[in-house]
Amino acid sequence: MKNLLLLFSLVSLLGQTFAQSSRTFKVLHQVKTSPLKDQQSSGTCWSFATTSFIETEAIRLGKEAVSLSPIYYVAPTYLQKAEKYIDRKGKSYFDAGDLTFSVLKAYQTHGAVPESVYNGVIEGDWQHDHVEMDNLLAAMVESVGASGYGRIKPQSWRQSVNGVLKAYLGEAPPFFEYKGLQYTPKTFAEKFVGINPDNYVEITSYSHLPFYEAVTLNIPANWDQNKYLNLPINELEAVIDHALQKGYSLAWDGDISESGFLVDKGIAELPLLQEQSPITQTLRQSTFEDESTTDDHNMHLIGRAEDAQGRIYYLLKNSEGNNEQGGYIYMSKNYLLLKTISLLVSKYAIPQDIKSKTYLK
């Protein structure tokens, strides 16, 4: 317990200054969160970011700090994607990537397990490496999806897909011991996490869809036609800042293809001209429509910082491994406003004046 508490105390960055070449960043505000995890050679940033978000919500709710397994949600999500892909004869998204929605749905159905019980790395291996597994699964479901009406054998393909997932990820136990007591994933989630997935909402901001309503965002990874709350850009920013001030974190989905997203340096910035100009709703819309903003990556937004010139940056946990900022990303305000696709947040973190305009009320 002492070691775990020490780990959690080490990730409190408030007031510390980090240097990178001639750049320095001072954290102004940071929510209490869990240590970083590394997704390594896997396309599971969506699960790592959302699991970090869930861990952090549990801390906010007063639960004992616990490290959850992000890989626990990969197999059930893959199975659901395979089901839809095959049912639609290949006209659905099937890839290693996904969204926060899938983790919350899997949590609601399957609960949670501590990483110490199940980490998804099979015996004899040393890290998360899903490249071979992803390729095998894609080949399998593409073949089944192309089989034609009347030839698909649901029992057979499900067993085959399950077999591949178990071979590469192992299998989480249905019962396990944690701190001397027996749990199932559901009873463990109830005691050590305690969130209600219905209390969370994905917010976005695009003008081709009606504001303040639940909308379906047409991006490839939204294979399950999930709904987002669509807000104007100024209110999207207001929700982010209000949430952080009130001790809520946000799970981030957005674009990292910009040349100014320097993962090794731990910095995300736009070109100089865009950094010096306001980010408008029109500009957000145009980069979405021309696909220069896409949902490349998921991270966990936990705080606000400033550089030596007093410019605002946002602090995000990145599961892509260590860097010059200890694995964190300092994202400029303009980068956040332009390159964010969506953010997962508690509906209780949304200011009442904004919420009253929406279906949440």
N, C-alpha and C positions, 0 to 999 in steps of 0.2 A: 504493500500500500504506500509506504514511504517513497519508494522508487517511482511509482506512478504519479504521486503528487509532485515530486521533484520535476518529472518530465513536463507536467502541465504548468508548473511555475516557470519553467524555462521558456515557454512559448508566449509569455506575457511581454510584449515589446514596448509597452507604453512609455513614452518619454525617452526612449533610446534613439540614438542617431546612428545611421548606417552609411558608410562611405563607399563609393564606387568611382574610381578614378577621381575626377574633380567634382563629382556629384555627392550630395549628402541628402538624407531624408530623415525627418523627425516625425515619429508617430504621435499624432495628436489625440487619437482615440482608437481603442481597439477592444472588441468584445472578448470575453474569456472563451478560449477555444482549446482544441485538442492538438497534439503534435502532428506535424506533417507526415503523410505517407507517400510512398513512391509507387506509381502504377507500373513502372519499368516498361517492358516490351509488351504492353497491352493497350488496347483501344478503349479503356474503361475509365477515362477521365470523368465521365458522367456519373459513375457510381462512386468514385473516390471523392468527388466534390460534394455530392449529395450526402454521402455517409459522414463526411466531415461536418456538413451542415446539421445533420441529425444529432451527432455527438455534441455539437455546440448548443443546439436547442435543449438537449437533455441537461447540460450544465446550467443553462439559463433557468430551467425549471427547477433547479435545486437538486438534481440527481447526482449521484456519485460519478465521478469521471470514469469513463470506460472507453476502451478502444474497440470499435466494431469492425467486422469484416466487410470490406466493400465487395469482395468477390462473391459473397453469399447471394447477392442479387443478380449476378451475371447469368447463371444457368436458367432461372425461371423466366428472365426477360428474353433470353435467346429462344426458349421454347415458344413463348407467345409470338415472337416475331416470325418464327418458322411457321407456326400455325396460320398466321395471316398471309404470309408469302405464298404458301402452298394453296390455301383456300382461294386466293385471288390469281392463281396460275402465273405467279411471278410478277404481278403488277403491284408490288408493295416493297417497301424498303427492307433490306436484309443486310446488315453490316454490323461490325463490332461497336460502332458508335450508337449513342442513344441520348436520352434526356432525363432530367430529374424526375419527371412524372413516373417513369418506370421503377425507380427506386422506391418512391412513396407507395406505389401500388404493390410492389413486392413486399415492402415492410408491412403493409396492412394485411396482406394475405399470409405471409410466412414468418413475420416477426423479425428477430435479429439474433446474431450470435457474436460473441466476442472473438476478436482476431486470434487470441491465444488458443481458442478451441478449433477454429477453422480459418486458415489463411488462404486457401485456394492454390497453394504450391504443393505439388505432389512429391512424395518421398523420392529422393535421388535428384531432384531439381533444386535450384537455388534462388530462383526469382520468378516473377510473373512474366511469362513469355507465351503469348496467345497467337502468334503469327500462324503457326502450323494449324492450330485448332480452328482459327477463323477461316482459313482457306479450305479445310476439310468440310466444315459446316456449310460454307457457301456452295461448294460443289454438290453436296448432298441435297440441300433444299432446292437448288436450281434443277437438278435432275428429277426430283420428285415433282416439282411444280410444272415441269414440262411433260409429265407422263400422260396427260390427257384424261378426259372425263371417264370415270368408271375404272381406272387402272390404279388409282392411288390407294394405298393400304395404310390407313392411319396408325394402326397398332404397330406396324413394322417400322415406319419412318420415325415415329416417336421413340421407339426403343433404340433405334440407330443413333438418333441425335442425342438422346440421353447417354448412350454409351460413350460417344465422343466427349461430351461434357464431363462425364465422370473420369474418363481416362486422363484428361488434361487438367481438371480442376479438383479432382477428388470429390468427396461427398460430405456435406455437413451432417453431423450426427443428429438424429431426431431427439435424443436426450443427451445431456452432458452435465458435468459437474463444474460449478464455478464457486470458488470460495467456500467449499465444503458443502454446498447444497445442490440438489438436482433441479435442472430446468429443462423446459422445451424452448425452442426459439420464441414462441409466443409468450410464455410466462417470463422469460428473460427480458423481452422487450417491454412488457408491462411494468416490471420492477425497475429496470435500469435505464429505460429511455422515456416511456410515458407520453410520447407525442400522439396527437390525433391528426392523421394526414388530411382530414377534412378542413383543418384550420390553416392550410397553406394555399397560396395562390401564385401562379406565374404571371408576372406583369411584363408587358411589352409596349411598344410605342410606334405604330405605323399608321399613316393617314389614309391608306387604301381600305382600311377597316374602320367600323364605327367605334368612336371613343366611348369609354365607360361601359362597354358591353363585353360579354364573353365571346371571344373570336377564335377561329381556328387559323393558326399560322401555317402557311404552306411552305414548310421547309422539309427536306428529305427525312430527317430523323424523327419527325412527328408522324410516325407510321400509324399511331393509334388515334389520330385526329383529336389530340388533347386541346383543351380550351385555355386561352390566355385572357387576362384582363388587360384591355387596351387603354392606355393613358396618353395624353399629350406629353411631349418631351419634358416640359417644365415640371409637370406633376410626377413623372417618372423620377426625375432628379430629387424632387421633394420627398418622395417615399424612401429613396436610398438614404438620404441624410437623416431623415427622421428616424428610420429604423435603427441605424447605427447609434444615434444619440440615445435611443431608448434601450440599447443593449441587445438588439436583434442583429443577426448576420443575414447574409443573402447568398444564395447559390447562383453563380453567374454563368450564362451561356453566351458565347460571342465569337468574334473573329480575331484570329491571331496571325493573319497573313500579311499584315502591314510590315514594311521593312523596319519600322521603329519598335516592333515587338521583339525585344532582345531577351530571349529566355535565359541565356547564360549570364547576362548582366542583371536580370531581374527588373527590367524597365519596359514599360509599354507607352509609347508616345506616337503622335501623328507627325507628319511632315510639318516643318516650322510654320508655314503659312496657315495651316489648319489649326495649329496650336494657338495661334495668335488671333483667331477669328471665332465668333460665337458659333456653336453647333446648332443649326436650326432643324425644325421638323422636316423641311423640304430637303435638306442635305441628308438627313437620316433616311428619308424615303428613297432618294435617288440611289444611294449606295446599296440599299436592299434590293431595289429593282434591277440594277445593273450587276448584281451579285458580287460586288466588291466587299460587301459585308455578308458573311455566311456563318453558320454555326459550326465553327472549326473545333471549339474546345470548351470545356467546362472547368471552372475554378470556384473557389469559395471566398467571397468578399467579407472581410472581417473588420475593416477599419479605415480611417482617414489619416493622411500624413501631409507633410509639406516639404518642399525642397528648400535649398538655401535662399532662394529668392521669394519664398513665401507662397509659391504656387501650390494649389491643392492636388494631391494624388490620393488614390485609393489603394488600400493594402489587400492583396489577395493571396490565398494559399494555393500553390500550384503543385500538382502531383507529378510533374514531369521530372522531378529529381532536384538535386542540389544546384545552387548557382551562387553568384557573388553576394546575393542578399539572403542566403540561408534557405533558398527554395521559395521565397516569397516574390511576388511581383508588385512593383510600384507602378500603378497605372494612372496616367494623367486624367484630369477631369474631362477634357475634350475627347480623349480616346474612349473613355467609358461611355460618354453620351452618344458618340457616333457608332461605335463598334459593338455595343451590347445588343444581342438579339432579345434576351429576356432575363428575368431575375426571379428566383423563387424566394418568397418571403412569407412570414406569418401575416395573416389578414389583420391581426391585432396591431401590427407595426405600421399600418397605413393610417395617415392622419384622417381624423373624422370628417373634415371638410371635403376631402377627396373621396373617401369611402361613401359619403352620402349621395354622391353623384352616380354611383355604380350599383350593380345588382347585389353587392355585398351588404350595403347599407348598415 
